[in-house]
Amino acid sequence: MKWWMVRAGDNNELISKWRGKQVASIGWPELGDPRQYASKESLLAKADLVYREEKPGTRLAWARQVWRYFNEVSLGDRVITYSKETREYMVGTVTQTHQFRPDIIDSNYPHVISVAWEEKRIPRDSLSPGAKNSLGGILTFFRVDNWGVELQALLEEASLEGTLPEPILVQDEMDEVEEYNHEDFIEKAKSMVEDRIDKLDPWQMQDLVAGLLEAMGYQVTVSPKGPDGGVDILAHRDVFGFEQPIIKVQVKHRHVASSGPEIQQLLGANPNGASCIFVSTGGFTAAAKSSARHNGMKLIDLSALVELVQDWYDKMPIEKQALIPLKRIYVPS
């Protein structure tokens, strides 16, 4: 049985659509329907033409992924995708192979396979370190057969015996990973930082957010444990807290999306007129996003929090850095 990893859009935005339509889809619409090409080489030639401003290796990797999606996915294959908001993997089974259907999900993601998605999901924290690393790459579509036993066991809540092998890549995949090496490394690093942050308790998460604000030059006051009136952190420029802007921050560290009423609670909390930041590692509902846009509130989900950590980590107080010890390294650009 083949296992495939398929990423749900550039920003993980396709999860709900896929589940509703029971499909999975990938992009590169400029290549058109793969059925029009007599061979993979003719598809690669088309990619060289329509993506001529991209690097040759990038054009090759994109076209190969479309060809494999069209030519190698079979009925009964298993498919896995990652939901960033819940930090869980959805798993399904292919029920219909490739269709070129720009009308099903989005015209930017016209290459569609039908997938019977299962109700049960796999928490990322349940995976072995090797599986986490392999599933955290940047490619949109790739084989993960060697992790199939582990994934299936987690779905069935069965025990795993012995050590699972590292995946063995075929030559096409090795070429793709080589081209994407720089970006792939960065994406895997972000995933590992997310894993570190996810392990913090709610109070440590408050301290981490406070440390970021301190790195940005703010004085901060963190609410003690107990009722906080809807505000976890107050940040201001001066020692006494008189100078604008004054920022009130709510921090929710959980896998559940924050809601519209929670946005309203922060807006109504003292001090009135302060700027608002809402940090939610579980993401936000559509109603919460709409309310935040209407009221000028800044929303920070787990992905945005990781980017802030990467940008400001060096300036954070040492005791706040200790919450998620990181080391700076340099890679070829």
Secondary structure, DSSP 8 states (H G I E B T S, - for coil): --EEEE--STTSTTHHHHHHHTEEEE--GGG--GGG-SSHHHHHHHHHHHTTTS-HHHHHHHHHHHHHHHHT--TT-EEEEEETTTTEEEEEEEEEEEEE-TTTS-TT--EEEEEEEEEEEEEGGGS-HHHHHHHT-S-SEEE-GGGHHHHHHHHHT----S--------HHHHHHHHHTHHHHHHHHHHHHHHHHHHTS-HHHHHHHHHHHHHHTT-EEEE--SS--TT-SEEEESSTTS-SS--EEEEEE-SSS-B-HHHHHHHHHSSSTT-EEEEEETT-B-HHHHHHHHHHT-EEE-HHHHHHHHHHHGGGS-HHHHTTS---------
